[in-house]
Structure formats: C-alpha cells, structure tokens
C-alpha cells in the first residue's frame, strides 16, 4: 500500500462515533422489533427440534411479545407465567389442527354405518356390541 492510499483512507474514514450512528440508523429491524414499534402482537416459531431416535417426539421454540400475551389473557387463556399462557394457546392451536385433519380424513373416507346390537342375556342384563 502506497503513501497515497494510506493518506486517502485516513482522510475518508469517519470517526468511530459517526460509524456507530450510521450502523444503528441503517440496521434492519427484526419482525418482532417492527411489531413492537407498531404496538402489534407478535409470535413466531424460532426452531423445531425432533428426536432422531423417536420421530414422534419434538419441541418447538416460540418467541412472543407482551402484546401477544395480553391478547391471550383477554381471550381467556390463563397461566402463572407468560410461557404458561403461550403454551396453553399453542396446545389449543395444535389440537384444532389435529381435529381439522381428522374431520377432513373422515369426510374423504366415510366409515361404514355402525349398528349396535343388543342381546338379552337374562337376569335383567343385556350384552351390547
């Protein structure tokens, strides 16, 4: 690097305080930060872990803001901590997904009509099958 290059870089470079200000102003906000800035509720799935030895077991990592928890509390969800409230909501969402999937399956695969048979086996008792 020649003398001219070093001179130009020194003259063009900005003081540390200006660099820091520019970096903060141009930093892109995350979705959560944008929601917080607008006063909107926010919830997101950060990660999903699956047990490689038992694919039926897994865990979700969720992130949320206070506005989201406040909305859940107003909607009737309860819990000792914010995590309890969000967990109750997430379980409810999962339950609804399962029920919707089951209903769609039943609609596409109707089971034959089931009949109940009753047989008197004496002594005032009946066998139902």
Secondary structure as GFF3:
##gff-version 3
##sequence-region A 1 129
A	DSSP	alpha_helix	3	12	.	.	.	ID=ss1
A	DSSP	alpha_helix	16	26	.	.	.	ID=ss2
A	DSSP	alpha_helix	31	38	.	.	.	ID=ss3
A	DSSP	beta_strand	43	51	.	.	.	ID=ss4
A	DSSP	beta_strand	54	64	.	.	.	ID=ss5
A	DSSP	alpha_helix	66	74	.	.	.	ID=ss6
A	DSSP	alpha_helix	82	108	.	.	.	ID=ss7
A	DSSP	beta_strand	118	122	.	.	.	ID=ss8
A	DSSP	beta_strand	125	128	.	.	.	ID=ss9
###
